[in-house]
């Protein structure tokens, strides 16, 4: 019969072995999760880079580059329509510097350079959306990003709204991470927002989407402020971030057109969003949208899933077709000439 001391000496190595095996198991699980995170990040980035290459077939690219050529040749930003024979001299308010950039890229590296620019823009957007492997949400974020690459790649064509998609993603992610307060976004990083807004307002009228993101952020903070438990945290965040938000709003005024750019932005965002939304429901068009459409696809689909397709899509498709024909006749004919009949 072994003594008590002998039994005690005998039990200690067993306990150490169990704890050691548990530690080894946890370490191996952590390493596998980290490796899976790195693998999905590489897959998402490579997939985005390859999906961003397009054969250049954008219909609006010509007049954007023609506008950029006009700015470079005349060293002035046109305030009237200088390209259309149907409405010469009409007021013209549209950010011209995206056309300047596309014209310079085409002049230096040709259409291949424009395709590379689209691929790098998509890669930058996807890389910014991903989380590091050490983060708890790394795997889920990477999987959702991979699923969203085809939608983003469809919109990453050489046209000015490319910048709206990139900047919208940056604004949304930075403000959301700042709201969550997980420590991944420093206050100094948020000062990128005014600089990006200054570029955004001179590249595409879709900058109004960035202001919408700011309004959404303030709405969430207002909800936190009304709840007694999180009021102090919300007040602390607002005290830190309000100079950034004010500077971002003021940056929208740094453009050649001043406050008039808001009228153009709201007009394009409203009209094109309604026309493109109706076209997508009816599956009859590929109209462009001034603001990015991928964040609203899921809630819109969820709200329409209970409506019969036949009762909704036919009138919407018919009205969209009539609206497109009316717009075509309205903008493509000189004043005073009769409208041609549209064949049935």
N, C-alpha and C positions, 0 to 999 in steps of 0.2 A: 504494500500500500504506500503510494508516494506521499511525501510530507506536504504541508500547506505551502511552504516556500517553494517547493518544487513545482506544485500546481500553479502558483503565481508566476513563476518564471516561464512555465510552459504556455500560459494563456496570453502573455503580452505579445509574443511574435505573431499569434493568430490575429489579434486585433489590428496590429500594424499592417498585416498583409491585406485584411479587408479594406481598411482605409486607403491603402496604397492602390488596390485594384479599382476602388471607386474613383480615385483621383485620375488614374490612367484612363478609365472609361470616359470621364467628363472631358479630359483633354483631347482624347481622340474624337469625341463628338464635336467639340469646338473647332478643331482643325478641319473636319469634314464640312462643317457649315461655312467656314471661311473659304475653303477651296471652292465650294459650290457658289458662293457669292462672287468670287473672282471669275469663275467660269461664266456665270450668267452676265456679268458686266462686259467681259470680252465679247461674248456672243451678241449682246445688244449693240455694242459699239461697232463691231464689224458689219452686222446686219444693217444698221443705220447708214454706215458709210457707203455700202454697196447699193442700198436702196435709193440713195440720194442722187445717183447718176441717172440722167434723163436724156433722151434725144430731144434737142431743142425744137419744140414745135409750138411755142407760146405765141398766140395771135397778137397780144398787146405789146410784145417786146419791141416791135419796130418803132412805134410812136414814142415809147419810153426812151429808147436810145436816140431817136431824132430830137427829143427834147433835151437830152443831155448834150448832144452835139451843138444845139442852138445855144445853150448856156456857155459852153466852152468857146464857141466861135465869137459870140457877141459880148461875152463877159457881163451878162445881164440875165436876170430871171424874168421870163415873159409874164405879163399880167393880163394879156389877151390871147385869144386862140390864134396861133400862128401856123397851125398845121392843117386845119380843116377848111375846105372850100365851101362847106354848107353853112358855117357860122363864123366867117372871118371877123375878127375884132370883138368877139364876145368875151366877157370877163372870164379869166382863166385862173383858178386857184387850185393848185395841186403841188405837193412837195416834189421838187425836180431832181433832188440829189441822188435818188435811186437810179434814175435814168443816166445821170452823169457817171455813176459807178459802173453800170452795165456797159455803157459806151466805152469807157476806158478799158475794162476787162476784155471786151470784144476786140478793141484795137490792139491790145498787147498779146493776148493768147488765143483769140478767136472764140468760136462757139464751145470748144473743148474747155476753155477756161471758165465759161459760164456754168457748164455742167459740173466741173470740179467745185466751183463756188457753192452750188446747191448741195452737193454731197457734204462738204465741210460744214455748211450751215446746219444740216440735219444732224451730223455727228456732234456738233457743239450743243445743240438743243437736247439730244438724248443723253449726252454725258452730264449735262447739268441736272437732268432729272434723276439720275441714279444716285443711290446712297452708298457710302463706303461699306466694305464687307464687315467691319466691326459694328455697324449699326444693326439694330434688331429688325428693321424693316427692309433690309437689303434685298433679300430673296423676293419678297412680294413686289417691291418696287421694280426690280429687274424684270420679272415676269410680265407685269403690266406694261412696262415700257416696250418690251419686245412685241407684245400684242398691238401696241399703238403705233409702231413704226410704219406700217403700210398707210395708215391715215395721214400721218405727218409727211410721209414721202410723196403722197399725192398732191399736197399743197406746196411742197418745196420746189417750186419752179422759178425760173428767172423773171420774176415780176415783183413789184414793190411790196406786196402783202407778205412776201417771204419774211421780211423784217418784223412784221407784226406777229407772226407765229413765234419767232425766236424771242423777241422781247416780251411777249405776253407770258411765255413759259418762265422766263427769268423773273419777271415781276411777281407772278403767282407763287413761285417756289420760295423766293426770298421772303415775301411777306407772310406766307403760311408758316414757314419755319420760325420766323421771328415771333409770330403769334403763339406758336406752341412752346417757345422758350426752351428748346432742347439743347441749347448751347452750340448748335452747328452754324449759326449765323451771328457774326459779331456786328456791333453797331457800325464800325468802320466799313464793313462790307455793304451795308445798306446805302451808303453814300454813292454807290454805283447807280442807284435809281435815277437821281437827277441827270447824271451824264447820259444814261441810256435814253431817258425821255427827250433830252435835247437832240439826240440823234434820231430818235423815233419820229418826232414831229416834223423833221425835215426829210424823212424817207418815205413815209406812208401816212395817209389820213387815219389809219386804224389805231393811232396813238390813243384814241378815246377809250380803247379797251384797257389800257393801263390805268386810266382814271377810274374805270369801272372796278378794277381790282382793288384800287385804293379805297373806294367807297365800300366794297365788300369787307375789306379789312376793318375799317372803322365801324361797320355794322356789327361785326363779331366782337369788337372791343366794347361796343355799347351794350351788347348782351351780357358780357362779363361784368360790366360796371353796374348793371342793375341787380346782379346777384351779390348778396352780401359777402359770401365767402371768398370770392375772387376779385373783389373790387380793388383792393390794395395792389394786387398784381397787375391788373389792367391799367390802373393809374400810373404805376411805375413804368410800364411799357410805353404808354402814350407820352409821358414826359420825356422819355429818351428818343422817341421816334418822330415827334411832331416837327422838329426842324427839317428832317429828311423829307417828310411828306409835303411840307410847304414849299421847299426848294424844288421838289419834283413838279408840283403844279405850276410854279413860276417858270420852270424850264420850258413849258409848252409855249410860252410867249416868245421864245427865241427862234423865230422863223420869219421868212420874208413877208408874210401876209398878216402877222399880228393875230388879233382876235378873230379875223375872218376865217381862219383855218378851222375854227370850231364849227362854223356853219357848213362848210364842205364836209367835214368829218361826220357830223351828225346826219347830214343828208345822204351821204354814201352808205353809212352804216345802216340806216333805216331802210332805204330803198333796196339796196342790194341784198340785205339780209332777208327781207320778206320775199323777194323774187327768187333767191337761191333756195330758201327754205321750201317754198311751194314747188320749185322744180325738183328738189330731192324727194319730196313726198310722192310726187307724181312720176318720178324717174324719167323725166323728159328732157333734162338739161343738165349742164355742168357749169352753171353760172358761178362767178367768183363771189366771195364774201369778204367784206371789208374787215370783219373781225373773225378770229379763228373759230371754226365750228366744232372741233373735236371735243371741247369740254361740255357741249350741250347736247351731243348726240344721244347719250344714254338717257337723261331725263326726258328729252323730247320723245324718244322712242317709247319710254315707259308710259308717258301720258297719252300716246296715240294707240297703244296696243289694244285698248278696249273699244276703239271706234271702228266700225266696219270699213274695210278698205274701199269697197265699191262706192259707198255713199259719200266718201270724202275725196278720194283721189280723182274721180272723173271731173267734178267741177273745178277742183284746184288745177288739174292738168289743163283743162280747157281755158281757164282764165290765164294761166301762165303762158300758154301758147299765144293767146290773143294779145297779151301784154307785150310779149317779145316781138310779135309782128308789128304792133303799133309803134313800139320804140324804134324798130328797124326803119319803118317808113318815115318816122318823124325826124330821125337824125341823119338819114342817108340821102334825102332829097333836097335840092335847092328850093328856096322859097319861091312860091308862085307856080311851080310845076304840079300837075295833077298826080295824085297817088295812083300807082299801078294796082290792078286787080290781083288779088292773091288767089292762086289756083287752089281749088279745094283738094 
